[in-house]
Amino acid sequence: MPKMKRKMIILFITSVLLCDAIKLGILESNQNLVNICEMALKDGQNAGLCTNDTIQILNATTCTMSNPAKGTANAIAFHFQQHVEAYVDSTCESEVLEIAGLAHFWNSPVMVRAATNPSINDQDLYPTVVQFGLTSTLDLTYAIKSLIDYLNITSVILVSSNERSFDHYSIVAGIEQIAEQQQLFRVEKHIKIDEHVLKTKKITTRNLRTNSRMIIFGNDFINLEMVFHNLDVTTLSNDHYMIILVCNQISEICASKVKHIISHAKIIILAPIIERYESAGDELNKRLNFVVKKEEIETYVTMYDACYGFCFGIGHSLILDGKKFAQSMRNQQFIDIFGNVTFDGIAKRLQNYAFQWIPSENDEFENVMILSMIRAPCTHENKCFDLEMQITDDNFWNAYKNVTIKITVKYNYFFRTIFLSAVGSIIGLMLGSVVFYFYRRNKHLEMYRMMWRISKENLKVIETKRSKGNAVSDHLSNKRRHLDSYALVGTLKAEFICFKQQKRILWNKAKLKFLYELKSLNHNNLTNFIGICYNDLDRFYVLYTLIERASLEDFIYDQQFNVDDTFKSAFIKDILKGLQYLHKSSIGYHGMLSLKTCMIDTNWVLKLTNFGISSMLNEMINQNYIRASELIPQQFYITVAPELLADVQIGWNFPKGTVVGDIYSFGIMLYSIIYRIKPFDRFSLKEVLDNIIHKSLRPPIDDDDNDDPLITLMCQCWNAIPEARPKLRSIRQTIGTIFSCSKGNLVDQMINMNEKYAQNLEQIVAERTSLLVEAQEQTDRLLCEMLPPAIAAELKAGRAVIPRNYDSVTVGFCQIIDFMNLMEQCTPEQVITFLNEAFMSFDEVIKCHDAYKVETTGETYMMASGVPSENGGKHIFEIAEIALKIRQKTFAHKVIAAPNWRLRVRIGFHCGPIAAGVIGLRSPRYCLFGDTVNFASRMQSNCQANQIQVAESTAKILMEYSKYKLTKRGVVHVKGKGDVNTFWLNELVLDEKQPIEATMPVCNTLYQTLNSETNLKQVNQTIDPIQS
């Protein structure tokens, strides 16, 4: 009882500690951001902010293109399944308000890292929200109002993209909403730009030319540079319009790609001021042990501030109540490693802003007006701050205060409108006569119809199961490729390259023309480029016609396939024909030439695939439009020219394609075709690639082969100087000379090859027979390991094993103690190694006795004796001696991976009747059934460490022989049996004068006798073994 009480107390204390832990749910899948949150909480505790609280962090994935509500679903799962009490919100705008609304219902605090939608400021709908974002739409709107009041401007024009992203809310839309609701200033019009239309034709700026001198652009465009260029913002600025770009990041990031336009057009930028941005990046790099990209610093800073602020908040709130938590953060201020964090009266972070411009492209951004946010009493519009304006350049603003600007702009616009109308009318009349001609001509401009685009409705990806055979064992006539998956485009089978699409793709004219010409390629030694599937969900597919037979690699590395000069010449000539067609075409290169991209069709014609696309993929990956869905094998880069490898991120990008790069790849392929081995097969691929790039490493060649003209050609293709590599025409001439004796097509020569193959058939059959015999012997050994030898022999003979009852059998169980502790200390490989070593030592013990291992289940080892071969009653003594020997072996067993952990076991066995039979047809097992098995398991589970426990019925048989020393343990409550008198088996004293006779022990009779409670008491009175 005292032990039971101690266990209950420990369990109670553990549960209390777990219940006291505050669970913080982070809707973020980036583990580095989760790590920075843990650092923030630790820093807060070190600063004495939340030292009395235990905080447990849980994180889950936020929204994706394919599942915009995934973060919301995970937040709900956190609440109902994990009982999370507080949240660090997602950065997906589509989910911020949803999760904040749920948190109001749950009364859980929410740390919002970024929110553009102004509705987040509504304290009635979202009273548990604390905003840690470095920008606020409300702040930006009032900053614009301050400038409007300063310059006496009456109205503005807003310009934004009409593209709607699942994870972003338009800043301009938020500004318009606040301006109209609070009547801050008049928005004359809100123009939404379609970038797809803007990319193919220039949109007139007539709608921008009004009496409103201020034109405000948002930074939510996919290609801001193209928008500024096509809208001709430089001319607008020269006509005295004030162009403002509103940014939710610092200027160096928001406008880095349009600095030249900003400087020429004198565009003004409204952006937050983050004084310690550079030092914040240095601090993050030091703490995370890797370089954080400059554009990602804000994300890490807000995550750190949110988690540190949570620690600060729970230190000021007595209980974790969402509304009280948010109220306690109002008008608060704290300092963390990134600086001062100040909140206003609605628990919204206060951030300073500036209007900036850049004198020239090579200069830095300069502040021309600084707006400092100061806490103030809250108004009914939830404005809890005042703006303190500081003009840093009066001369800059004087140009915009000129009253004559309005008149000048008005007249300029009037005369320009008349001029453009006149010119447009004249051009319209001129073009009217040729409209029909251009209409008919447009019919032929197929490249804009994008016949190569595959919609997701027409694409179906088929997953295939790998065949049990292998490519080597396939017969020559039915050799097939092993594909994990392929695609169906309508009824056409296609192989594909799959990528993860990260942002929407817009093709320019050059790319449209390239893809049209790629689609138009048609040659007997090329597969067909089917097309591309993109902008559907989050996958990007490049598809080519599927050749199901095999690749050249499958034949070259198949040692059973006799690649003589006939095949070599045919394959090489087909490769050169396909390359020559590509090099002469507008595509100009292959880019991914290797044995894997050379397909052999059913007519034994070699066709090149995956051609012409590598340069485009390289550019799209570098621009973050797509990324590889899985790591590209290093073997792929072995055939890539060194000058192309230098600029490629190994494993994540494809090389650019060039003509001389194809020549190098052809040379590497020649090596594999000639020697029928992989280049650098004996070396580490990582070291090989490094040496190829920096040390001009090439595959090894035998000295005796230097005079071979084919080897000489191969070495010329490897030349480190790309321009010194031979031309394709010269290569074709050399190959024609070397293989001048190979006449006829490949089918004719295949007949000759089959005749040679038939001559070697007897040798192949003999080898297969030897392999079959070896496999049969291995199967027999495995069957005898799984089943008792007698049962295995019956099954091999094809005879059925009839289930039967056994009157007396001994069953034993041995279980490793504290196995879970070992698993926590060791890796899975170390745990499996330990179990194999331990159980193999147990197997060695059993081999010396008339018993067999029934099975192992986890850390439990089951054994039996007297079944299926009855041994005349010796089974109980066999199991007793096995148990003692196993225990003895465990004393000396060392676990190298866990030196402080010691192998301890508990063993229990029992003697009695059982039923046994074979269960299973495909995977047969010899199974034991009956109460004896359950009783033996109970003896083990109720046993103490390094002890062997038996019930009194079994002990009585052992005590008939003095060499077995037993100790009475006493009455133990056994589940399903009640109170049972048990004994420890301590040792075996060897005495040759007292041999054990093979007599049948009365296990069955004594077992039935001791099963009754009355007889148990009688036995306890009559049998008095060694007292404990």
N, C-alpha and C positions, 0 to 999 in steps of 0.2 A: 503493500500500500504506500509506503513512503516514496518509493520510486515512481509510482503512478502519479502521486501528488506533484512531485518535482516536474515530471513531464508536462502535466497540465498547466503548471505555473509558467514554465518556459514557453509553452505554446501560447498562453494568454499574453505574455509580455511581447512576444514576437508579433502577434496580431495587432496589439495596441500600437506598436511602433510603425507597422505598415499602414494602419489606419490614419495615424497622425501625419504621414507624409503628404505634402501638397503636390498634386499631379498637375503639371503644366504641359498642355498640349500645343505642339508647334506644327503648324501646317506648312511644312517645308521638307522636300525630299533631299536637298543638298546637305550631306553630312557635315561639310565644313561649316555651314551656317549653324547647324545644331551644336557643333563644337564651340563656336564663338559664343553661343548662348550659355553653354556650361561654364566657359571662362568668365562671362559677365556675372553669373550667379555666384561663382566662387569669389570674384573680386568684391561683390557686394557683401558677402558674408565676412570676408577678411576686413572690410571696412566697418563691420559691426551693424549692418543694416537689417539682416534677417537671420541672425545667428540662432534664434530659437526655433527655426522652422527647417524641416527636411523637405527638399524640393526634388521631386522625381520628374524627369523630362521624358515625354513621349512625343514622337514625331511621325507624320504620315504625309503621303503625297498630296500635293495641291492640284489645281485644275490643269488639264491638258487640252490640246486642240480637239482630240477625239472625245474627251469627257470633261466639259467645262464645269461640271458640278461635283467633281471628284473630291475636292477639298471640303465642300459642304457635307458630303456623305461621310467623309472621315471624321469631321467634327461631331456629327451626330453619333457615330460609332464610339468616339472618345467619351462622350457624355454618358451614354447608356451602358456601354460595355466596360470601359476602363474607369468610369466615374471621375473624369478629369474636371478640375475645378476652375481653371483659368486657361486662356488661350493667347498665343501669339499668332495673329491673323495672317492669312494668305496675302500675297501681293497681287493676286488676281482680282481685278475690279469687279468681275462678275460674281465673286463670292464674298467680297468684303461686307456688303450690306446684308447678305443672307445670313452669314455667321454672326454678325453683330446683332441682327434681329433675334436669332435663336438664343444668343447669350443674354439678351434682355429677358426672354422667357425663362431661361435657366438661372438668371441672376448671377452670371459668371463674368468676371472682368475680362476684357479683350484689349490686348495691346496691338493697335493697328499700325503697321509699318509704312503703308502707302495708301492713300485714298484720295482720288481726284473728284469723285462725285460729291457735290456739296451737301447732299442729304445726310452725310455722316455726322454733320454738325447738329442735327436735330436731337436735342436732349430728351424729348418726349419719346422718340422712337428708339434711340440708342443711348440710354443713360449709363451703361456700363463700359463705354468705350473710352480709352485713353489713346490719343493720337501722337505717335512718335515720328511721323514722316517729316522729311526735311523741306517739303513744300506743301502748301495748302492752296486750293483754288480760291478760298475766301480771302487769303492774304494777297494773292496775285491780283484779284479783282479790285481790292481797295488800293493796291499799289498803282494800278492803271488809273483809277479815279483820281488819285493824288496828282498824277501827271496831267490828266485832262483838266483838272481845276487850275493847275499851275500855268498851262498854256491857253486857257480859255477856249477849249475845243468843245463843240456842242454835240458831236456824234462820232461814232466809229463804225468801221466795217470789219467784220470778223471773217477769217478764211481758215477752213480746216479740211481735212480729208473726209470723203464719204465712206471710206473703208472702216468697218467696225470690227475691232479685235475682241476676242473672248476674254483677254486678260488686261485690257486697258480701256479707260474712259477718257473721252476727248476733253482736254483742258479748256478749249475754246467753248465747247458746249456748256461746261460748268460756269465759265465766266459769263456767258449769255444768260444762264438761268439766274445767277445771283444778281446781275445788273438789272434784270427785269423785275424780279421779286422785290428787291429793295430800292428800285428806282434810283440807282446810282448814276447812270448815264444812259443815253439813248443809243441803241444799236440800230443803225440804219438798215443794214442787211447782213445776213450770215450766208456766205458763199461756201458751198461744199464742192470740193474738186474731185473729179473722178480721174485718178492717176492713170488708169488703163487708156482712157480717151486722150489724156494729156500726153501720153507717151507716143502715140501714133500721129497726133496732129496738134498744132499750136492753137490754144484757145485764146480768143480775143480778150483784151483787158478792159473792154468797154464797161463792164459791170463794176469794175473797181474805180472808175473815174467818175466820182461824184463830188459833192461839196464837202463830204467827210474827208478831212485831211489825214486822219489816222487810220492806217490799215494794220490790223493785228493778225499775225499768223500763229498757228499752233505748231508744235514740233511733233505731231502725230503722223507725219507723212512718211511713207516708205522710202521715197527718194526726194528729199527736200531740195537737193541741188537741181534736179530736173524741174521741179515746180518753180523755183525762183527763176531759172533760165527761161522756161516757156512762158511765164507770166511777165517777163521783162521788167523785173523789179528795179533794175538800174535806171531805166527810163522813167518809171514812176517816181523814183527818188529825185531824179533831175528835174522833174516837174513839180517839186516841192511837196510831194506826199511824204508823210512820216511812216516808215515801215518798221513795225515792231515784231520781234520774234519772242514769243513767250516760252520759256524753258522750265521744265521741272527738275533739271539737273544743272550743275555748274556749266558756265559757258564753254569751258575747254572741252567738255564732253558733248554737250548738246549741239554745238556749232562747229565742231572740229573739221567737218568735211565741206563746209561752205564758207570758210574764212575769206577766201578770195572774193566771193560775191558780197559778203557782208562789208568788206573794206571798200569795194568799188561802189556799192549801192548805198553806203552809209546807213546800213540797217542797225537799228537799236535793239539790244537784247535785254529782256527782263529775266533775271535768273537769281537763284538764291546765292548768298555769300556763305561759304563754309571756310572759315579762316584756317583751320588745321587739316585741310583735305590731304595735302602731301604727307604731313607727319602721321595722319591716320593710316595712310597706306603703308608707311614704314612700320608702324606699330603692328598692323595686321600681319605683314610679312614675317615679322619676328615671332609673333605668337603662333601663327599657323604653319610655319616652316615651309611656306611656298609663296610664290609671288602672286598677289591678288591683282587682277587686271584693273586698270584705272577706272574703267566704266562700272566696275562691280564694287568699288569701295563704299559707295553710298548704301548698297544693300547690306554689307557686313556691318557698317556703322549703325544703321537703324536696328538691325537685329541685336547688336550688343546693347544699344541704349534701351530697347524694349525690355530685354531680360534684366538688365541692371535696374531699370525703373520699376519692374515688377518686384524685385527684391526690396527696393526703396519703399514701394507702396505697401507691401505686407508688413513692413516694419513700422508703418504709421497707422495701420488699420488693425484693430483688435481682433476682428474676425474676417474671414475671406468672403465678404459679401460684395457682389459685383457693384451695386450702386454706391455703397459706402466706400468701396475701394476707389472708384472713379472720383467721388467727391473729395476724398482725402488727397488726390493728386492735383486738384484745382489750385492754381496760384502757387504751386510748389516749385522748388528749384533744387537740383543736385548737380554735382560735378563728377564725371567719370573720366576715364583715360582719354576720351576724345574731346573733352571740354565741358562747357556749361550747358545744361539742359533746363529750359524754363518753360512752364506751362501757364496758360491763361485761365480764365474763369470757367471754361468748359473742358478743361484737361486737354487742350490742344497745344502742341508745341509751338513756341514763338521762334520765328526764324527771320533774320534780316535779309533784305533783298537789295538789288542794285540795278539801275539802268546802265548798260555798258555799250561800248562800241570799240572798233579796232581801226586805227588810222591806216594801217597797211597790212597785207597778208602775213608779213614776217614779224609784226609787232604782237605784243600781248594785249589782252582785253583791258580797257581802261574804264573805271567807274566815272560816269558823268552825273549820277544822282544816286545817293544812298538812302534807303528807307529803313529805319530802325523800328522794330516792333517793341512797344512798351505796354505792360499790363495796364488795364483800365477797367472800370466797372462795366458789367455786361449790359448790352442793350437787348431789346426784345428780338432783334435779328441774330442773337447769339454772337455778336461782335464784342469781344472782351479785350480789345487792344486799341492803342492809338499808334499812328505812324508819325515818326519824327523825320522830316525831310532835310537832307543835307545836299546842297548843290555844290558839286566839286569842279564844274567847268561852266561858268556863265556864258562864255563866248559860244559854246556849243549850242546852247538853248536859244540864244538871241535870234538865230536864223529862223527858228520856228515861231517866234513871237510877232513876226512881221505881218501886219494886218493885210497888206497887199497880196499876200500869198493866195488868199481865197479868190480874189478877183483874177489874178494871173492864172490860177488853176482853172477857174471857170471859163475864161476866154480861150485858153489853150485847149481845153476840152472841147469847146464849141467849134473852133476852127478845125481841130483835128477830126472831129466827127463829120463835118461837112466834107473835108478832104477825103477821108476814108470812104465816105458814102459814094462820092463821085468816082473814086478809083475803083471801088467795088462794083459799081454799076457797069463801068467800061469793061472791067475784067469779066464780069458776068456775061456781057454780050459777046465778048470774044470767045469765051469758053462754051457758050451755048451751042455753037456750030460743031463742036467736037465732043459734046457730051456722049453722044451715041458711040463714038469711036472709043472713048475711054471706058464706057460701060462694057463694050465687047472685050476690050483689052483686059479689064478687071477679071473677066471670066477665066483668064489664063494665069492670073497671079495666085497660083495654088498655095504658095508658101504662107499666105495670110489665112488660109483656110485651116491650116494646122491639121492636115490629114493624118499626121503622126501622133496626135494627142489621143490617148486612151482614157476613156471615162471609167470611173470606178464601177459603174453598172456593168460594163463590158469585160471587166477583169475579175477573174476568180483564181485565187491561189490554192493549189492542191498540195497538201502534205502527203508524202509517200513514206512507206515503211521500208527500211533497208532490208535487202535480201539477206538470208542466212548464209548464202554462198559468198565467194569473193571473186574479184575480177580475174585472178590467176586461174581459178578452177573452171571458169566459164569456157565452153567450147568455142572455137574460133568462129563458127557460123552463127552462133546466137549470143555473141558478146554484147552486153548492154551496159550503159553508164548507170552508176548508182547516184541518183539525185534525191536529195532530201525533200525538195519541193520543185514544182514547176507551175506555170500559169496557163490558164485558158483565156484567150482573147477571142470571144465568140466560140468558134469550133476549132481555132488554130492553137496548137500547143506552142508555148514559148518558154525559153529560159530567161531569167531576169537577174539584174543587180538591184538590190533593195537598199534604200537609204532612209534615214529619219529626216523628214522635212521640218525645218525650224521656223521658217517664215515664208510668207506668200511670195511666189515667183512671178515676175513680169519679164517677158522676153523682149529684147530690143530687135531691131530689124536685122542686124547681122546674125544674131542667134536664130531667128526665124528662117533666114535664108540657109544657114548651115544645116539646120534640122531637116528642112525640105530637101536639100541636096543629099543628105545622108539617107533619107527615106527613098530617094530615087535611085540609089546605087543598085545595080543588078549585074551579077557575074556568076559564072558557074562555080567559081572557087570562093564564093562569099555566101554566108547565110544572109537572110533578109533582116534589115533593121525594121522592127514592127512599129515602135514608137515609145512614148513616155507617158506615164500616168503621174500626175502631179496636182497640187492644190486641192486634193481630195483627202480629207482626214489629215494624218500626219506622216504619210508614207510617200516615197518618191521611187518609182520603178522605171528602169531602162530595160526594154524587152527586145530580144532577138529570136528568130525562128529556132525551135528546139530540134537538135539532131540527137536522136535517142540511142544510136548505136554505140559509139564510143569516141573518146578523144584520142589523139595521137599518143598522148602520155600512156594510156591504157595498153596500147600495143607495144610501144618502145620498151616499157619496163616489165612486160610479160615475157619471161624467159622461155616460155613454151612456144611463143610466136617467133618463128624463124624470119628475122628481118634481113634478107639478103640484099644484094645490090639492086635487084628489081624493085623491091619495095622502097628502098632508100631513094632511088632515083625518082620514082613516081610521087612519093610524098614531098620530096624537096622541090620538084618541078611545080607541083600544085601550089605549094606555099609561095614560090616566086611569082607564079601567075597572078595569084590573088594580091600580093604586095604590089606588083607592077600596076595593076588596075587601080589600086588605092592611091599610089603615089602620083599617077597621072590624072586622077580625078581632082575635083575642087576640095575634097576632104584632105588629101595630101599625106596621110599617115595612118598607121594602125594604132599604135600607142600601148597595146597590151599583148603583144605577140609573145606566145609561149606554147609549149606542148599542150597545155590545157585549153587554149583557145583555137586549136586546130582540130576540127571535128571530121570524123570519117563516117560518111552516110552509108546507106544500105547498098549503094552502087560502087562502093570503094572509091568515092571521089572525096578528096580532102577539101574542106571548106573552112575559111577563117571566120571567127565570130568575135563579138565584143570590140569591134573596130571603130575608130574615129571618134570615140566619146570621151577619152581620158582627159584631154585638155579642158573640155567644158566642165567635167566633174571636178577637176583640180581647182578651177576658178570658183565654182559654186561652193565647194567645201571651204575654201579660204575666205569667202565672203559670208560664211555662216548661213547660207540658204539651206544646205543639207549637211548631214554628217553620217558617217558610216554607222550602220545599225549593229555591226559586230566588228571585232578586230580583224583587219585584213592579214592573212597569214604572211609571215616573213618570207616564205618560199616564193611568193608572188614577185618579190623585188629582185630575185636572183637574175632574171633575164633583163632587167632594166639597165639602161646605159648609166655609167657613173655620173656623167654631167647632169643627168636628170634626177638622180637620187639625192643629190646634194641639197635640193630645195624642197624635198618631200618629207612630211612627218610620217615616219615609218609606222605602219599599222592603221593609220587613220586617213590617208589621202592617196590619190593616184598620181602618177607622174604625168607631166605634159608629154604630148606626142610629137615626134620629129622624124624626118626621113632617116637621118643618120642614127637615131635611136633605134629604129626598126632594124637597121643593118646589124647593130650590136646584138639585139635580141635574136636575130637569125643566126649569128655566130654561136651564141650559147646553145640554141636549139640544135645546131649541127653537132656540137660536142655530145649531147645526149643521144642523138641519132647514131653517131659513129660508135661511141663506147657503150651505149645502152646503160648508163648509170647517171645518177643525178650529179650535177656539178657541186663540188664541195660537200659531198654526202657525209664525209667523216668529220666535219667541223661544225662548230656552233654557228648558227645562222646569224646571230647578232654580231659576232666577231667577223664573220665573212663579209657582211654588208659594210661594216666600218672599214675594213681593209680594201674593199672594192672602191669605196669613195675616196679614201685618203692615200692608199698605197698601190692602187692599180692592180689589185689581186686578180688573177685569172685562173681558170681550172688547170690542174696539172696535166702535162702531156708527156708521153713516153719519148725518150730521145730517139728511139728507133723510127718514130713516125714523122720526124721532121721533114723527110724527103717526100712524104705523101702530098700530092697536090691539093687534096681535099682538106688536109690538116693545115696546109699553108693558107688556103682561102679562109679557113675558120679563124686563124690567128690574125689575118688582115682585118677581119670584121671586128675584132676586139681592140683595135688600135685605140690608145688613150686619146689621140687627137681626132675628134669627130670628122674633121674635113679630110683626113687621110684614109678614111675607110673607103672600100671600093664602092663604085656605083652599082646599082641594081642590074643594069644591062651587062656590065662586066661579069658580075656574079653568074648571071644566066648563061653567058657564053662559056665560062669555066666549068659550070656544072654539066652543060651539054657535052663538052669535050671529055670530062671524066667518065660520064655514064653513056658514052656513045654506043656501047654494045647493048644497052637495054632498049629493045624495040618492042613495039606493040603496046596495047593498053594493059592496064593493071588486071583486068578480068582474065585475059589470056594467060598472064603470068601467074595468077592465082591458081589456075588449074595445075600448072607445073609445081607450084608450091605444095598443093594438096597431095600430089603424088609423093613428094619427099616426106610429107607429114605422115602418110600411110606407112612408109618404110620404118618409121620410128614408133609405130603404134604398139608393137609388142613390148618395147622397153617401157613405154608409158604405162601399159597395163600392169606390168610387173611392179613398177613403182607404186601404182595405186593399190595393188594387192597388198604390198608390204605395209603401206599406210593403213589399210583397212584392218589388218591383223593387229597392228599396234594400237589402233583405236579400240578394237574389241577387247584387248587386254586391259586397256585403261578403263573401259566401261565396267569390266568385271571387278577390277579393284575398287572402283567407286561404288558399285552395288554392294560389295561386301563391307564397305565402310558404313553404308546407310542401313544395312539389314544384317541380322545374324547370318553367319555362313550357311547354316542349314536351310534357312528360309530363302536366301539368295539362290542356292542350288536348285530348289524346287521351282522358283520363278523362271530361272534360266532354262530349265527343262520343259517349260511350258505347262507345268502342272499347277493346279489351283491349291492354295494354302487354306485348308479348312480351319475356321476359327474354333477354338476349344477352350475348355476350363482346365486349370491346373490347381491341384489340391494344395500344394505347398510350394511357394516361391518367396524369395526375399528381394525386396525392392529398396533401393537406397537413394537418398538425395544429398547433394553437397552444394552449398551456396556460399559464394564469396561475400564477406561482410564489408560494409562501408564502401561498396563499389561506386556509389554516387560521388563520394568524396574524391575517389581516384579519377573519375571522369571530369570533374571540375579542374583538376590539376594537370591533366594530360590532354594532348590533341587526340582526335579520333584515331589517327594512325597508331599512336602509341598505345591506346586502349586496346585496339584490335590485336596488336603485337603481343601485349601482355596476356590477353585471353587465350591466344593461340599457344603461347608458351606454357601457361598454366594447365590448360586442358590437354595438351600433348603429354605433359608429365603424368597426368591422371591416366591417359590412355596407356602409357607404358606400364603402369601398375596393373591395369586390368588385363593386359596381354599375358601376364604371368599367372592368371587365375582363370577358373572356369566361370566366367561372367562376361557380359558385354555392355557397352555403352548404349543406352537407349536413345538419348538425345541430349542436346544442350539448349537451354532457353535463357538467353541473356547471360547472367552470371551464375546460373544454376546448372548443375551437372547431374544427370539421372543415370542410374546403373541398375542392373538386375542379374540374378543368378537363378538357375533352375528352370529357365524358360529360354528358348523353346526346347532345349535339350535338358531333360530331367537328369540330375546328377546324383540321385539316390540320397538326398537329404543333406548333402554337403554345402548347399547354397547359402545357408545362414552363416556358416563359418567362413566361406569365401568372401562374402560381403563384409563381414566383421574385420577380416584381415586387410581387405582393400581399404576400408575406412581408416584403419590405424595407419597404414602406409601413406595414404594421401595426406592425412594430417601431419605426419612426420615430414613429408616433402615440403609442405607449406612453411615450416619453421625456417628453412634455409633459403627460401625463395626471395630474391632481391628484385625490386622494381627500379630500374635505372632512371626512368623518367620522373619518379616520385620517391626520392631516397628516404623521406620521412614517413612514407606510408608502408605499412607492413601487411603482408598477405595473411589474413585470418579467415577461417571457414567455420561453418557449423554443419554437422552431418547428422542425419537421422535415417534409420532404416527399420523395416518392419517385415515380419514373416507372416504369410497367410495365403489364402486362395486368391486367384485372379482369373480373368478371361483375357485372351490374346488373339490377335488376328491382323491381317494385312489390310491397311486402309489406303485407298488411292490407286488409280490405274496408271496415270502418266508418271506420277512421282510417288511410288509406293513407300509406305512406312509401316513398320511392325509396331503396333500400338498395344499397350497394356491397359486393362480396365479393372475396376473393382475397388472395394473399400480398402484393400491392403495398400494400393497406391496412394490413396488419400491419407491413410494413417501414416505412411512413411513420410509424406510431405509435411504433415502436421508435426511429426517428431523433429524434422529439420527446422521448420519455421519457429517452433517453441524452444529451440536449443540455444544455448549460450555460445559465445565465441570460443573457438578451438576445443569444442566438446563434441562427443558422439553420443547421441541420446537414443534410447530404445524403450519401448513399452515393456511392461512386466512379463507379458506373454513371450516376447522374444528373449528377454533377459533370463528367464527361467531355463530356456534351452542352453544358452551359453554358460550358465553357472553350473551345469552338469559337468563341465570340464574345468578343472582348477587353473588351467593356464590362462583363462580369460578373467581378468580382474575388473570387477564392476563396482560401482559406488551408487548407493541409493540416493536419488535426488529427492524423491518424495512425490506427493500428489500434485499434478499440474492440470489446470483446466484446459482442455483441448476443444477447439471449436467443432461442434457436431458430435463429440464423443463424451462430453462431460468431464468429470474428474478421472484422471488416469494416473496410476502409479508408474513412475519412470525411473530409469537408471542411466548413469554415465558408463560408457565403456572406456576404461582407462588404459589398459595395456594388455599385451599378449606375451606370456612367459613361455619361451620355447622349451619343450620337454619331450625328447624323443621317446621316453618310456611310456608316454600316455598318448598314443596315436588316436586320431579321431576316426571312428568307424563310420562307414557310409550307411548309416541307418536313417530311416525316415523320421524327422522330428515331428512332433505332434502339434505343428503350428496351427492347423485348421481347428483341431479339437480344442486346444488350449485357448486359441483366439476367441472361439465361441463362448468358452467358459468364462473368460475374463471380461467379456463384453457386458455381462450382467452386473448391476451395482452390488447385488448381494454377494455374489462369488468374489467380487473385487475385494470386499472387506475381509472375506475368509482367507484369500490369498495373502493379503497384507499381514494377517495374523500368523499364517503358517510359514511363509518364506521370510527369512530374516537375513538378507545379504549384508555386505559390509556397510555399516552405518555411515551416513554423511555427517 
